[in-house]
């Protein structure tokens, strides 16, 4: 029997003490050594046993995927996050589902995952990074459960570089959106702009989270508890909003913007109005990935709110107390979200002039 008739078999050679060379055969997927001469009944029996072992779900990476999907760690994620993870795990299982658990202990397996990331990144760098994050989440859970001794993709390097700091909603953009927007979408814009919160947290805000002056919520992404004192404009909107639905934001018929299975209804309505208001050169579905990235997104309202807070003179601790981020990440937050607007530049130079103008004036007088 020739070796090419058996798939997944490889050999190594070792020189013995007497100078002779012995060939050892191994089953690639399981890593098992195959005894006896190549093609012998003993060899073939071991080969069949190893093949059955390698094909068992309990011995391959797809076991870790299933365990993660059933874990409290996964179930505690936001609805949209879980949907995205499931989508990506479908691709990941197709690529690595049959990977033997033993292979995850090899120092070379990290390179296998990195190569996968680079291959996906050739077309969509952000998707490649996101899939690596999901792989890392699965492996971290397996490590926590004692199934593997390490997470081989821990601290991987991200390939997607994104900075939307200069993509913010201007006063003109907001006025354009609000002009003919349905009332329920106007409420969404006001709440988002005056709180700086994420999409998922906004649609889950309840009337019970509002005490008449402040909104209080535990953010779903990091669990940070934030309290937001409402502006006059926000208080006016809240006073006029219908109270029949337990959630502050609701559709025209009074239903919430989400269900147990889907929370994208608001996203679809928002994009439809963006199209109607002329924010896109063509229907959103016909835009390329690059064109979609270059236009305003709902999530850009969060960066806009942070920019407005900075323009108003809010300090970093004050901004962070609203966004829910930690002080340690304040610099990164500002680099990512804070757009260097003319208003900020003017405010900085005015402050500079007011602080040092008298000293400069005295210097000029002395020289004259």
RAPE-V679760 format. One record per pair of residues at least 12 apart in sequence whose C-alpha atoms are under 10 Angstrom apart, sorted by sequence separation. I is the first residue (numbers start at 0). GAP is how many residues later the second one is. D is the distance in Angstrom with one decimal. If there is no record, write none. Layout:
BEGIN
I_GAP_D / I_GAP_D
END
This chain:
BEGIN
10_12_6.5 / 11_12_5.3 / 12_12_8.8 / 23_12_8.9 / 24_12_8.7 / 33_12_5.8 / 34_12_9.0 / 115_12_8.1 / 116_12_6.8 / 138_12_5.4 / 139_12_9.2 / 173_12_9.7 / 176_12_8.7 / 177_12_9.5 / 190_12_10.0 / 204_12_7.3 / 214_12_5.7 / 215_12_6.4 / 241_12_8.0 / 256_12_9.8 / 270_12_9.2 / 271_12_8.3 / 279_12_8.8 / 306_12_9.5 / 10_13_5.5 / 11_13_6.6 / 23_13_8.9 / 24_13_7.6 / 32_13_8.3 / 33_13_6.4 / 68_13_9.0 / 116_13_9.3 / 137_13_9.0 / 138_13_7.8 / 139_13_9.2 / 203_13_9.4 / 204_13_9.7 / 213_13_6.5 / 214_13_5.1 / 215_13_8.9 / 270_13_7.3 / 305_13_6.7 / 308_13_9.8 / 316_13_8.1 / 319_13_8.6 / 9_14_8.5 / 10_14_4.4 / 11_14_8.2 / 22_14_9.0 / 23_14_9.1 / 31_14_8.5 / 32_14_8.9 / 33_14_10.0 / 113_14_9.7 / 116_14_7.7 / 136_14_9.0 / 138_14_8.1 / 139_14_8.2 / 187_14_8.2 / 213_14_5.4 / 214_14_6.6 / 250_14_9.2 / 270_14_9.7 / 280_14_9.8 / 304_14_9.4 / 305_14_9.1 / 315_14_6.7 / 318_14_9.7 / 319_14_9.8 / 9_15_5.8 / 10_15_6.1 / 22_15_9.4 / 31_15_8.6 / 33_15_9.9 / 113_15_10.0 / 115_15_9.5 / 116_15_6.7 / 135_15_6.9 / 138_15_8.8 / 173_15_8.2 / 187_15_8.6 / 201_15_9.5 / 212_15_8.6 / 213_15_4.4 / 214_15_7.0 / 250_15_8.3 / 279_15_7.4 / 315_15_8.6 / 318_15_9.5 / 8_16_7.0 / 9_16_5.5 / 10_16_8.9 / 33_16_8.6 / 68_16_9.1 / 95_16_9.8 / 115_16_8.9 / 134_16_9.4 / 135_16_8.0 / 136_16_9.5 / 173_16_9.6 / 200_16_8.0 / 203_16_9.7 / 212_16_6.1 / 213_16_5.5 / 249_16_9.2 / 278_16_7.8 / 279_16_9.0 / 305_16_9.0 / 8_17_5.8 / 9_17_6.7 / 10_17_9.5 / 29_17_9.9 / 31_17_9.6 / 32_17_8.9 / 68_17_8.2 / 95_17_9.1 / 134_17_9.7 / 135_17_5.8 / 136_17_9.3 / 200_17_8.3 / 201_17_9.5 / 209_17_9.8 / 211_17_9.6 / 212_17_5.9 / 213_17_9.2 / 248_17_9.7 / 278_17_7.9 / 304_17_9.9 / 305_17_8.0 / 315_17_9.5 / 7_18_8.5 / 8_18_4.9 / 9_18_6.6 / 24_18_8.9 / 31_18_6.6 / 94_18_10.0 / 113_18_8.4 / 134_18_7.7 / 135_18_6.4 / 200_18_6.3 / 208_18_9.6 / 209_18_9.5 / 210_18_10.0 / 211_18_8.7 / 212_18_8.7 / 250_18_9.7 / 304_18_9.3 / 315_18_8.5 / 7_19_6.0 / 8_19_5.6 / 26_19_9.0 / 29_19_9.8 / 30_19_8.3 / 31_19_9.6 / 112_19_7.8 / 134_19_9.6 / 135_19_8.8 / 173_19_9.5 / 199_19_8.8 / 200_19_6.5 / 209_19_9.8 / 212_19_9.7 / 6_20_8.8 / 7_20_5.1 / 8_20_8.6 / 25_20_9.8 / 26_20_6.8 / 29_20_6.1 / 68_20_9.4 / 95_20_9.9 / 132_20_8.7 / 135_20_8.8 / 194_20_8.8 / 196_20_9.8 / 199_20_7.6 / 200_20_8.7 / 209_20_9.4 / 302_20_9.8 / 5_21_9.7 / 6_21_8.8 / 7_21_6.7 / 9_21_9.9 / 25_21_8.6 / 26_21_9.7 / 28_21_8.1 / 29_21_7.4 / 31_21_9.7 / 64_21_9.8 / 94_21_8.7 / 131_21_7.6 / 132_21_9.1 / 197_21_8.4 / 199_21_9.0 / 212_21_9.8 / 213_21_9.2 / 301_21_8.5 / 6_22_10.0 / 7_22_9.4 / 8_22_9.6 / 10_22_9.5 / 24_22_9.8 / 26_22_10.0 / 27_22_9.2 / 28_22_7.7 / 29_22_9.3 / 31_22_9.8 / 112_22_8.8 / 131_22_9.4 / 132_22_9.5 / 196_22_8.4 / 197_22_9.1 / 212_22_7.5 / 273_22_9.2 / 7_23_9.9 / 8_23_10.0 / 9_23_9.8 / 10_23_9.6 / 26_23_6.7 / 27_23_9.4 / 29_23_6.9 / 30_23_9.0 / 65_23_9.7 / 132_23_8.6 / 197_23_9.0 / 211_23_8.0 / 273_23_9.5 / 8_24_9.7 / 9_24_9.9 / 25_24_9.5 / 26_24_7.8 / 28_24_9.0 / 29_24_5.2 / 64_24_7.5 / 91_24_9.7 / 131_24_7.9 / 168_24_9.4 / 273_24_9.9 / 309_24_9.4 / 8_25_9.0 / 28_25_5.9 / 29_25_9.0 / 64_25_9.6 / 131_25_9.5 / 132_25_9.4 / 27_26_9.2 / 28_26_8.9 / 131_26_8.7 / 211_26_9.0 / 270_26_8.8 / 10_27_9.9 / 26_27_9.3 / 61_27_9.5 / 64_27_9.1 / 65_27_9.9 / 128_27_8.9 / 211_27_9.1 / 269_27_9.5 / 270_27_8.7 / 305_27_9.2 / 306_27_8.7 / 310_27_9.7 / 64_28_7.6 / 128_28_8.4 / 129_28_8.9 / 209_28_9.3 / 269_28_7.9 / 305_28_8.2 / 309_28_7.8 / 310_28_9.9 / 29_29_8.8 / 128_29_5.7 / 196_29_9.9 / 308_29_9.5 / 309_29_9.5 / 310_29_9.6 / 29_30_9.5 / 61_30_9.1 / 62_30_9.8 / 127_30_8.5 / 128_30_6.5 / 129_30_9.5 / 266_30_9.9 / 302_30_9.2 / 306_30_7.2 / 307_30_8.9 / 309_30_9.9 / 310_30_8.4 / 28_31_9.6 / 60_31_9.8 / 61_31_6.1 / 127_31_7.8 / 128_31_6.8 / 206_31_9.3 / 266_31_8.1 / 302_31_9.0 / 305_31_6.8 / 306_31_5.1 / 307_31_9.4 / 310_31_9.5 / 311_31_9.4 / 312_31_9.0 / 60_32_7.8 / 61_32_9.2 / 64_32_8.2 / 125_32_8.4 / 126_32_9.8 / 127_32_8.1 / 194_32_9.6 / 195_32_9.6 / 304_32_9.1 / 305_32_6.4 / 306_32_6.1 / 310_32_6.5 / 311_32_8.8 / 5_33_9.4 / 63_33_9.1 / 124_33_8.5 / 125_33_7.3 / 126_33_8.5 / 194_33_6.8 / 302_33_8.1 / 303_33_7.6 / 304_33_9.2 / 305_33_8.8 / 306_33_8.2 / 307_33_9.6 / 309_33_9.7 / 310_33_5.4 / 61_34_7.5 / 62_34_8.1 / 124_34_5.9 / 125_34_5.0 / 193_34_9.0 / 194_34_8.8 / 302_34_4.6 / 303_34_7.8 / 306_34_8.1 / 309_34_7.5 / 310_34_9.1 / 312_34_8.7 / 2_35_8.1 / 60_35_6.5 / 61_35_4.4 / 62_35_9.4 / 103_35_9.3 / 123_35_9.7 / 124_35_4.9 / 125_35_8.1 / 193_35_9.5 / 194_35_8.0 / 301_35_7.9 / 302_35_6.5 / 303_35_7.9 / 307_35_9.4 / 310_35_9.6 / 311_35_9.1 / 312_35_9.9 / 1_36_8.7 / 2_36_8.4 / 59_36_8.6 / 60_36_5.0 / 61_36_6.7 / 123_36_8.4 / 124_36_8.4 / 125_36_8.8 / 193_36_7.5 / 194_36_9.1 / 206_36_7.7 / 300_36_9.9 / 302_36_7.8 / 306_36_9.9 / 307_36_9.2 / 310_36_7.5 / 0_37_7.9 / 1_37_8.0 / 59_37_6.5 / 60_37_6.1 / 61_37_7.9 / 62_37_10.0 / 63_37_8.9 / 120_37_9.9 / 121_37_9.9 / 193_37_7.1 / 205_37_9.9 / 206_37_9.9 / 299_37_8.5 / 306_37_8.7 / 310_37_9.5 / 0_38_5.8 / 5_38_9.4 / 8_38_8.6 / 59_38_5.3 / 60_38_5.4 / 61_38_9.2 / 62_38_9.0 / 120_38_7.2 / 193_38_9.8 / 206_38_8.6 / 207_38_7.8 / 208_38_9.3 / 209_38_9.1 / 0_39_9.0 / 7_39_9.5 / 58_39_8.5 / 59_39_5.3 / 60_39_6.2 / 61_39_9.3 / 87_39_8.7 / 91_39_7.4 / 95_39_9.9 / 112_39_8.6 / 113_39_8.0 / 116_39_9.8 / 120_39_8.0 / 190_39_9.5 / 193_39_8.3 / 194_39_8.9 / 205_39_8.7 / 206_39_6.0 / 207_39_8.5 / 208_39_9.1 / 6_40_9.9 / 56_40_8.4 / 58_40_8.5 / 59_40_4.3 / 60_40_5.9 / 87_40_9.8 / 90_40_8.7 / 91_40_9.2 / 111_40_10.0 / 112_40_7.2 / 116_40_9.9 / 193_40_6.6 / 205_40_5.7 / 206_40_5.8 / 207_40_9.1 / 5_41_8.8 / 56_41_7.6 / 58_41_5.9 / 59_41_5.0 / 60_41_9.5 / 109_41_9.0 / 110_41_9.0 / 111_41_9.8 / 116_41_9.2 / 117_41_8.1 / 192_41_9.2 / 204_41_8.7 / 205_41_4.2 / 206_41_5.6 / 55_42_8.6 / 56_42_9.7 / 57_42_9.3 / 58_42_5.7 / 59_42_8.3 / 60_42_9.4 / 87_42_8.2 / 88_42_7.7 / 91_42_8.8 / 92_42_9.8 / 109_42_5.3 / 110_42_8.9 / 113_42_8.0 / 116_42_8.5 / 190_42_9.4 / 191_42_9.8 / 203_42_9.4 / 204_42_5.7 / 205_42_5.3 / 206_42_9.3 / 7_43_8.9 / 54_43_7.1 / 56_43_9.2 / 57_43_8.8 / 58_43_8.1 / 59_43_9.1 / 60_43_8.6 / 87_43_6.1 / 91_43_7.6 / 104_43_7.1 / 108_43_7.0 / 109_43_5.8 / 112_43_9.7 / 113_43_9.0 / 189_43_7.9 / 190_43_6.6 / 203_43_6.4 / 204_43_5.9 / 205_43_8.2 / 6_44_9.7 / 53_44_7.7 / 54_44_9.5 / 55_44_9.3 / 56_44_9.9 / 59_44_9.6 / 86_44_9.7 / 87_44_9.6 / 103_44_7.4 / 104_44_7.1 / 105_44_10.0 / 107_44_9.0 / 108_44_8.8 / 109_44_9.0 / 189_44_6.5 / 190_44_9.7 / 202_44_7.3 / 203_44_7.9 / 204_44_7.4 / 53_45_8.5 / 54_45_8.7 / 84_45_8.9 / 88_45_7.4 / 103_45_8.8 / 104_45_7.3 / 106_45_7.7 / 201_45_9.3 / 202_45_7.6 / 203_45_8.0 / 53_46_6.5 / 83_46_9.5 / 84_46_8.3 / 87_46_7.5 / 88_46_8.0 / 100_46_8.7 / 101_46_8.7 / 103_46_8.2 / 104_46_9.0 / 105_46_8.6 / 109_46_9.2 / 190_46_8.3 / 201_46_8.4 / 202_46_5.9 / 203_46_9.9 / 52_47_9.3 / 53_47_9.3 / 83_47_9.8 / 87_47_9.2 / 100_47_7.9 / 103_47_8.3 / 104_47_7.9 / 186_47_8.9 / 189_47_7.6 / 190_47_8.7 / 201_47_7.6 / 202_47_8.0 / 84_48_9.6 / 85_48_9.4 / 103_48_7.0 / 189_48_9.6 / 84_49_6.6 / 88_49_9.5 / 187_49_9.9 / 83_50_9.6 / 84_50_9.7 / 186_50_6.7 / 185_51_9.2 / 186_51_8.3 / 84_52_9.9 / 203_52_8.5 / 186_53_9.7 / 202_53_7.6 / 203_53_8.6 / 186_54_7.9 / 202_54_6.4 / 203_54_8.3 / 201_55_10.0 / 202_55_7.4 / 183_57_8.7 / 190_57_9.3 / 182_58_9.4 / 183_58_9.9 / 190_58_8.7 / 199_58_9.5 / 203_59_9.9 / 187_60_9.3 / 202_60_8.5 / 186_61_9.1 / 187_61_6.7 / 186_62_7.2 / 187_62_9.0 / 73_63_9.1 / 186_63_9.1 / 199_63_8.1 / 202_63_8.4 / 72_64_9.3 / 73_64_9.4 / 184_64_8.8 / 198_64_9.7 / 199_64_9.6 / 72_65_10.0 / 183_65_7.3 / 184_65_9.1 / 198_65_9.8 / 183_66_6.8 / 184_66_8.4 / 73_67_9.7 / 183_67_6.1 / 184_67_9.2 / 198_67_9.1 / 72_68_8.2 / 182_68_9.3 / 183_68_6.2 / 198_68_8.8 / 28_69_8.7 / 29_69_9.2 / 30_69_8.7 / 64_69_9.8 / 67_69_8.3 / 68_69_8.7 / 181_69_9.8 / 182_69_8.0 / 183_69_9.8 / 28_70_7.5 / 29_70_6.4 / 64_70_8.7 / 67_70_5.9 / 70_70_8.6 / 181_70_8.4 / 183_70_9.6 / 28_71_6.2 / 29_71_8.7 / 30_71_7.7 / 63_71_9.9 / 66_71_8.5 / 67_71_8.8 / 27_72_9.6 / 28_72_9.6 / 29_72_7.3 / 30_72_8.2 / 64_72_9.7 / 65_72_9.2 / 67_72_9.6 / 28_73_8.9 / 29_73_8.3 / 64_73_6.2 / 67_73_6.7 / 28_74_8.2 / 63_74_6.5 / 64_74_8.6 / 66_74_8.7 / 67_74_7.8 / 27_75_9.8 / 63_75_7.3 / 66_75_8.2 / 61_76_10.0 / 63_76_10.0 / 64_76_9.6 / 60_77_9.4 / 63_77_8.2 / 64_77_9.0 / 60_78_9.2 / 63_78_6.3 / 187_78_9.1 / 62_79_9.6 / 63_79_9.9 / 60_81_9.9 / 184_81_8.4 / 188_81_9.8 / 183_82_9.8 / 187_82_9.3 / 63_83_8.6 / 184_84_8.2 / 184_85_7.2 / 181_87_9.8 / 181_88_10.0 / 184_88_8.8 / 180_89_9.2 / 181_91_8.6 / 180_92_6.8 / 176_93_9.8 / 179_93_8.7 / 180_93_9.1 / 227_93_8.5 / 228_93_9.3 / 225_94_9.4 / 226_94_7.7 / 227_94_6.3 / 177_95_9.8 / 180_95_9.3 / 225_95_6.5 / 226_95_6.9 / 227_95_9.5 / 176_96_7.8 / 179_96_9.1 / 180_96_8.4 / 224_96_9.0 / 225_96_6.0 / 226_96_9.7 / 176_97_7.1 / 179_97_7.8 / 223_97_9.4 / 224_97_9.3 / 225_97_7.6 / 226_97_9.3 / 175_98_9.5 / 178_98_8.7 / 223_98_9.9 / 224_98_9.8 / 225_98_6.0 / 176_99_9.4 / 177_99_9.2 / 198_99_7.8 / 223_99_9.0 / 224_99_7.0 / 225_99_9.7 / 176_100_6.4 / 197_100_9.1 / 198_100_7.0 / 223_100_5.5 / 175_101_7.0 / 176_101_9.2 / 197_101_6.9 / 222_101_8.5 / 223_101_7.5 / 175_102_9.0 / 176_102_8.6 / 196_102_8.9 / 197_102_9.7 / 198_102_9.7 / 221_102_8.0 / 222_102_10.0 / 223_102_8.9 / 175_103_8.9 / 195_103_9.3 / 197_103_8.9 / 198_103_9.1 / 220_103_9.6 / 221_103_8.2 / 172_104_10.0 / 195_104_9.5 / 196_104_8.6 / 197_104_6.9 / 218_104_9.2 / 221_104_9.9 / 195_105_6.9 / 196_105_6.1 / 218_105_7.4 / 172_106_8.7 / 191_106_8.9 / 194_106_9.6 / 195_106_4.5 / 196_106_9.6 / 217_106_8.9 / 218_106_10.0 / 191_107_9.1 / 192_107_9.7 / 193_107_9.4 / 194_107_8.1 / 195_107_7.4 / 216_107_9.9 / 191_108_10.0 / 192_108_5.9 / 193_108_9.3 / 195_108_7.8 / 196_108_8.8 / 188_109_8.9 / 191_109_6.6 / 192_109_7.0 / 195_109_5.1 / 191_110_7.1 / 192_110_9.3 / 193_110_9.8 / 194_110_7.2 / 195_110_6.8 / 192_111_7.3 / 193_111_6.7 / 194_111_9.3 / 195_111_9.9 / 188_112_8.2 / 191_112_9.7 / 192_112_5.5 / 193_112_9.8 / 195_112_9.9 / 191_113_8.1 / 192_113_9.2 / 195_113_9.6 / 193_114_9.5 / 192_115_9.2 / 193_115_9.7 / 79_119_10.0 / 80_119_9.6 / 79_120_7.8 / 78_121_8.3 / 77_122_7.4 / 77_123_9.2 / 172_123_9.2 / 195_123_9.6 / 196_125_8.2 / 197_125_9.0 / 166_126_9.8 / 195_126_7.3 / 196_126_6.6 / 166_127_8.1 / 167_127_9.7 / 168_127_7.3 / 173_127_9.7 / 194_127_7.3 / 195_127_6.4 / 196_127_8.7 / 166_128_7.8 / 167_128_7.2 / 168_128_9.0 / 194_128_8.2 / 195_128_9.7 / 163_129_9.0 / 166_129_6.7 / 167_129_8.9 / 168_129_9.4 / 163_130_8.9 / 166_130_8.8 / 167_130_10.0 / 161_131_9.8 / 167_131_9.5 / 168_131_7.0 / 169_131_9.8 / 163_132_9.6 / 167_132_5.8 / 168_132_6.4 / 166_133_6.8 / 167_133_6.8 / 168_133_9.5 / 165_134_9.7 / 166_134_9.4 / 167_134_8.7 / 168_134_8.7 / 169_134_8.1 / 164_135_8.7 / 167_135_6.6 / 168_135_5.9 / 163_136_7.8 / 166_136_8.3 / 167_136_5.1 / 168_136_9.0 / 165_137_9.2 / 166_137_8.3 / 167_137_8.9 / 164_138_7.0 / 165_138_9.4 / 167_138_10.0 / 168_138_9.9 / 163_139_8.3 / 164_139_8.7 / 167_139_8.4 / 80_140_9.4 / 78_141_9.9 / 77_142_6.5 / 164_142_9.0 / 76_143_7.6 / 77_143_7.4 / 75_144_8.8 / 76_144_7.7 / 75_145_9.8 / 123_165_9.0 / 164_168_9.8 / 164_169_8.5 / 167_169_8.8 / 164_170_7.2 / 165_170_9.2 / 166_170_8.9 / 167_170_9.2 / 163_171_9.5 / 164_171_5.4 / 165_171_8.1 / 166_171_9.7 / 167_171_7.3 / 162_172_8.1 / 163_172_6.7 / 164_172_4.6 / 165_172_7.8 / 166_172_7.5 / 162_173_5.8 / 163_173_6.8 / 164_173_5.5 / 165_173_4.9 / 167_173_9.7 / 161_174_8.4 / 162_174_7.9 / 163_174_9.0 / 164_174_4.7 / 165_174_7.1 / 163_175_8.3 / 164_175_7.8 / 165_175_8.2 / 162_176_9.9 / 164_176_9.9 / 82_178_9.0 / 78_179_9.4 / 82_179_8.8 / 78_180_9.4 / 82_180_9.9 / 78_181_7.9 / 79_181_9.2 / 78_182_7.6 / 79_182_7.7 / 78_183_7.5 / 79_183_6.7 / 78_184_7.0 / 79_184_8.0 / 77_185_9.8 / 78_185_9.8
END
